[in-house]
Amino acid sequence: MPTKTTRPRKTTPPEVIGRPAPAVDLDAEAFDPDGVEQIFLFELGGREYHIPAQQPAGLIYEYIEIENEKGVDAAMWWLFGRLLGDDGVKAFRSYPKLSKTHIRQVQMVFLDTLMGPKES
């Protein structure tokens, strides 16, 4: 005779009963890393470097925290590492023809993906 398995009933915890739905349901949208729009940032040595077109909102707070504690430069280089990873940062800074213009251009792309483009 086959045994019957039962699944635990999904119940609402007592402290939640009667409470309205949250204004913001953070679990409503599942994250799909394959469906994330990417920005082609640069190519070096035949390898392409991309970053997500939009960053998680929590990253803004980390950036601002570091900026407040250690300054803009430290926050920006932290962001470089966070978005490009160690290999990307190493490739970028090792580029023999790297200029201040290149750095500013990449910084602007990073800030635009983090906080949105500047409004005119």
N, C-alpha and C positions, 0 to 999 in steps of 0.2 A: 504494500500500500504506500503510495507516494506521500511524502510529508509536505504539509502546507507551510510555506514560509510567509510570514506577515511582515509588512513594512511598518516601521513606526509611524504613527499618525503625525502629520504636521499640524501642530497647534500653535496658536498665538500665545506668547507668554502673558500671564495675568496682568503685568504692568502695562501692556500695550493695548489691551482690550478697550475699545471705545475711543482710542486716540485717533485723531484724523491722520490722513496720509501726510507724509512729510512734504514740505514745499519743494525740496530738492531731493530726488531719489538718485543717489550716487551709484547705486547698483543697477539702475535701469538699462544702461547702455553697456554692452559687453565690449571689451577692447579687442580689436582684431588687428594684430601687428602687420599682417599681410595686406590689409586694406588701407594702411596709412599712406597718405600722399607724401611723397618724398621730394626734396629739393636737391638737385644735382649741384653740389657746391664747387668742387674742383676735381681735376684729374692730375695725378702725379705718378710717374713711373708705370703708366698703363693701368693704374687702379683708380676707380671712381670713388669719390667720397660724397655721400648723401646724408642729409639729416631730415627728420620728419618736418613737414611743413607747419605743423602746429605742435606746440609743446604742452605737456600737462601743466595745469594752472599751479600746482604745488611747486613746480620748478621756479616760478616767479618769486615765491616767498623765500626759497633757499637762496636765490640770487640776491635778493634785497637784504637778507640777513647778513650774507658775506660782505656785501657792499657796505653796510652800516658798520660792521665789526672791523673789516680789514681794508676797505677802500674799493674804488671802482676797478682798478687794475687787477686786484686779486680776484674780484668777482668775475671779471671778464675771462681771466685765464682759467678759473674754475669752470666757467661755462664752456670754454673751448674743450676742456677735458671731458666734460659731461656729454657734450653733443658729438664730438669727433672720436672720443676714445683715445687711448694711449697711442695706438698706431697712427691715427689721423693727425694728432698733435705733433708727433715726432716727424711725420712726413712733411707737414706744413712748415714747421719751424726749420727743418733741414733743407728746404728748397733754396738753392743757391741764389736765385734771383728774387727772393722774397723782399717785398718793399712795404713801406708804411701804408701805402695805398691798398695793397693786398690785404693787410691786416685790418684796416678800417672797413673795407668792403665786406670781409667775412664777419666782422663785429656787427655791422648793420644788419646782415642777413640773420645772424643769431638773435639780435634784439627784436627784429621784426617777427621772427617765429615765436619768440618768448612772450612779447607784450603786444604784438600787432604792429603794423606799419604806422609811422607817424602821420597824423592827419595834417593836411595843409591848411 
